[in-house]
Amino acid sequence: MLALEKPDLVILDLRMAVSGRSMLEILRRRRPNVPVVIHTVYGGYEDDPGMASVDGFVVKSPDLTALVSTVDAVLRRRGLALQGAPR
């Protein structure tokens, strides 16, 4: 999919069928400039040296406010805007 698409941002879970950490490594090799937000139920990854290239961390919750805010902030830092988001 990374060969076909040019995403503005990737939201990545660390615990999925494929290791999220492995997917992050692949993503960084193939699309090093794409911002990545980690969205996971497990906290504490912010201090992991292997996560230094990540642009944001959000602990999963039924309320997606924190995720939307983080994605919006990361995109704004990159000069992009979140499509359809209320202002």
C-alpha positions as CSV (number, residue, x, y, z in Angstrom):
1,M,0.0,0.0,0.0
2,L,2.9,2.4,0.7
3,A,4.1,1.9,-2.8
4,L,0.7,3.1,-4.2
5,E,-0.4,5.7,-1.7
6,K,1.2,8.8,-0.3
7,P,-0.5,9.3,3.0
8,D,-0.3,12.7,4.8
9,L,-0.1,10.8,8.1
10,V,-0.2,7.2,9.4
11,I,-2.0,6.2,12.6
12,L,-0.3,3.0,13.9
13,D,-1.2,0.6,16.6
14,L,1.8,-1.3,18.2
15,R,-0.2,-4.5,18.9
16,M,-1.7,-5.8,15.7
17,A,-1.3,-8.9,13.5
18,V,1.9,-7.5,12.2
19,S,4.2,-6.0,14.8
20,G,3.6,-2.3,15.0
21,R,7.3,-1.8,15.7
22,S,8.2,-3.7,12.5
23,M,5.6,-1.7,10.6
24,L,7.1,1.5,11.9
25,E,10.6,0.4,10.7
26,I,9.2,-0.4,7.2
27,L,7.3,2.9,7.1
28,R,10.4,4.9,8.0
29,R,12.5,3.1,5.3
30,R,9.8,3.6,2.6
31,R,8.3,6.9,3.6
32,P,10.7,8.6,6.1
33,N,8.9,12.0,6.0
34,V,5.4,10.7,6.7
35,P,4.3,11.7,10.2
36,V,3.3,8.8,12.5
37,V,0.9,8.8,15.4
38,I,0.9,5.8,17.7
39,H,-2.6,4.9,18.9
40,T,-2.5,2.0,21.3
41,V,-4.0,0.8,24.6
42,Y,-0.6,0.5,26.1
43,G,1.1,3.6,27.6
44,G,4.8,4.2,28.2
45,Y,6.0,3.9,24.7
46,E,6.8,7.6,24.6
47,D,10.1,6.9,26.5
48,D,11.1,4.0,24.3
49,P,14.2,5.0,22.2
50,G,12.8,2.9,19.3
51,M,9.9,5.4,19.1
52,A,12.0,8.5,18.7
53,S,10.8,9.0,15.1
54,V,7.1,9.1,16.1
55,D,5.3,12.4,15.9
56,G,2.6,11.7,18.5
57,F,1.3,9.2,21.0
58,V,-2.3,8.6,22.1
59,V,-3.7,6.0,24.5
60,K,-6.8,4.5,23.0
61,S,-10.1,5.5,24.5
62,P,-13.8,5.4,23.4
63,D,-13.6,9.2,23.2
64,L,-11.5,10.0,20.1
65,T,-11.0,13.7,21.1
66,A,-7.3,13.1,22.0
67,L,-6.6,11.2,18.8
68,V,-8.2,13.9,16.6
69,S,-6.4,16.7,18.5
70,T,-3.1,14.9,18.2
71,V,-3.5,14.2,14.4
72,D,-4.6,17.8,13.9
73,A,-1.6,19.2,15.8
74,V,0.9,16.9,13.9
75,L,-0.7,17.9,10.5
76,R,-0.6,21.6,11.4
77,R,3.1,21.3,12.3
78,R,3.6,19.9,8.8
79,G,1.6,22.8,7.2
80,L,-1.4,20.5,6.5
81,A,-5.0,20.6,7.8
82,L,-7.2,17.9,9.0
83,Q,-10.0,17.6,6.5
84,G,-13.6,17.9,7.8
85,A,-12.5,18.7,11.4
86,P,-14.4,21.3,13.3
87,R,-12.5,24.5,14.1
